C-alpha cells in the first residue's frame, strides 16, 4: 500500500498567510518599497474578494503600468498586466467578451488618470460593470517620483523641482461627473472601511471607483518633508469621514481636512443591459 | 457588396464575435456593418473612445475567449501600435484590418494607398513577427478575413488584413458559401492539470494552447519579458527564449502561412510582383504584354508578411528582372530586391498615393525593362 505524501500542515504557531490562496507566493518578494501603501490596498482588495461571496474563478484582475500596476502579477487569479494607461479598455473587452467574469482594475493614479484618463471617463459614462481601484500616491513612483495629474499644488517632485504649478484632479468628482455608479475614497490606514467598501463595489452592478490614498515615502514623502509615519498621521488626523459629501468638496489638501467615505451609490442600467435591450431585440 | 462589407461578413463567417472599433475613413463601413450584424449572432460591438482603446478592448475580448477584431486606417493604425506589440508579446490571437489611405498623417483620407506595408511589419517597438495578408477583391477580402482568423487562432498572433480605400469602397459580386463550406479554426485549448499549465509552453507547431479567463487556469499575462509560465523575468536569457518563441512560431511555419499566386511564370523573363488592388492592374498589364509577345509573368503576393522570400529567390535564378507594382514608393520593392540578392534586376512602378496605378504605366515599365 502506498501512502500519500504528507502535505504541508500549517503549524499553529506560524499560520499560513490568510490570503495565501490568492497570492502567487512564487513571485514573492514583491517590488514595493518599505513604507509603500500599495501592499495594504492590495491586501484589502484580496480580503474583499474572499469575503464578497463571488466565485473566485470568475474574478480577474487587470492592471496598467507602474508600481500599482504590478498588482496583477501577484494575484493568483486570471490576471493581466497590460500597457500603460490601457487597463480599463482591456478590462472593457474582457467584460464584454464574457459578462460572467467579475473584473477588477487595480492600478495607480498616473496610469489611470494621466495617460489613461480618457478611458476612465468613458468607462464610467458607459457604466461598464468594472471595479476600478486606484492607489493614489500623488506621484509616479516607478519612474522615480515625477509629477502626476494628482500631485498637489506646489508639491515637489523630480519634474517639479520648484513645486508643482499645476492643479491636481479631484478624482471622486471626476468619477461622479462621468457617471460612475459607485464612488468612494479611503486611505490605507482605514483598512476595515476600505475592505468593506471594496466588497460592496464588487457586488455593485455598474462602474465602481475607489480611490485609495497610500504613501510613497521613498519618492514623494522624501521630497516633501513627510516622514513615513507622518503621512499615516495625516491620514489619521487630517481626514474626516463624510458619506455622500458633495463631490466638489473632495480636494486633497492635508492642511484642511481631507474627506473620506462613500460618495456615490446609485442604480443605473449598465452598458451590457442597455446593449441587450436596444441591440439584441429580435 | 463593398470590400468593407465583405470583410465584416468574412469575419462573422470566421466566428468573430467581438468588434472594438473607432470610426475612420475608409474603414468605417466595416464597423457599421459589424454594429448591425454582431448582435444578431450573439456577438458584441463597441465603439471605443479612440483606436488605442479599440485595440486594447480587442485583446481583452480575445482573453475572454472570443475571436475579436478591429478595423482602421493609417492614423488609427498608428495609435494601435503599442497594443499590437502587446498582442505579439502575449501571443494573443486577433485580427486587425487596415483599409489603407494615403499618408503620412491625415494625408488623403478618401483616397487609397498601399503605404503602410512596412508599418504593419515594424510599427510597434521591438523585434517580432506578424502575419499580413493583402486581398485584391471584395470576394477575396471575404475569404482572406476567414483565413486571417484561422491563422491568428492557429499561431496565437495578431493577423493583419491590408486592404485599401479602392477595394474597400468598391462594390463587387461576392458569393458567400453555405456555413458548412467554410472551414474555421479555434485556438487549441490546454489539457491536463490546471495547476501545472504553462501559458507559453509551445506545442508541436511551436504554439502554446490558450485558455480563456474564467476557465480556472489562473493565467498571468504580461507585456514584460516572461517565462513559459507567463511570469515576468528580467533577464537576457528569458528575453532570448521569448523572442525565439514568438518569432520562430511564424518563421518555422512559413510554408504553411505564405500564399502566392503565379501566372505565366514558366517561360517568363520579366516577372511583375504585386499585391492588393495593384495586382489587378498588374494582371491587365501582363496580359497586354503577352498579347504583344513579351515573356512576362506575374507573381501575386497574397501573404505579405512573412515575406515570400524563397519564391522570389527561386525566380531570381531564372528571370531577367522583377517589376514591383505598389501604391507606395518602394516598400515591398526593397524586400524583392533583398530577396533577389543581385540575381535579377529589380524595378519599381510606384505611386505617391491617392490613385490606382494604371496598366499603361506598368506596360511602359515592361517595355523599358525588355
Interface residues (C-beta under 8 A of the other chain):
Chain A: X24 X26 X27 X57 X58 X60 X62 X72 X73 X76 X77 X78 X79 X80 X81 X82 X83 X85 X86 X88 X89 X90 X91 X92 X93 X94 X95 X96 X97 X98 X100 X101 X118 X119 X122 X275 X279 X280 X282
Chain B: X18 X20 X39 X40 X44 X45 X46 X48 X49 X50 X52 X53 X54 X56 X57 X58 X59 X60 X61 X62 X63 X64 X65 X66 X68 X82 X83 X85 X86 X212 X213 X214 X216 X217 X218 X219 X220 X221 X222 X223 X224 X231 X232
